[in-house]
Amino acid sequence: MALGEPDARASVTFLGTNRIEVLRFADRGGDEGNGGYGGGIVRYVTLGMSAQPMTDPTAALADPVKGPRAELVLSVRAGLADTDKVLRPLAVLAASPQVEGVVVAPGASLDVGEPLWPGAPFTSVLVAEPGGLVEDLELDAPRDPVRFLPLLPMTPNEAAWKRVHGAQALEERWLTGGTDLRDPLRRSAALD
């Protein structure tokens, strides 16, 4: 895999769904005082969401082969918060296409209704454009490729602002404000 070998994994099965795994890939570069994770980036990647194509909930019949497929990728700075507790919320988000019939795509907001990890100022994420960190995984035709969708944690204020102004406007605010989207304890961006 493009991220190397996972150093931890957890799996969750929800009633009526396929098993979802969440793999952790740690960049151990940086300060050794935090278990070797200080200053590095930890990435959490779902596995199992792409087993079935996502289907438009308004479609009369679900195609078992064709349709968009995706996995989720969350990147955060290591050693600043107990981000390993994000495993279950990520699995919930990854199961949402099967459970709720949603198609997860760039620009969408996903909300778990509780902090992503203990003390996190985020309960939701913005789904970003794929292709930067992990390239699409091509599958045999006629199946669509698996897209690896980055997740950007949003504070409640940012999520509300995004609903009014859109995903692109929020991403521009983050960019112009120099927001460190990998900081697991960051404050809301200036939205005035």
Order of alpha helices (4+ residues) and beta strands (2+ residues): beta-beta-beta-beta-alpha-beta-beta-beta-alpha-alpha
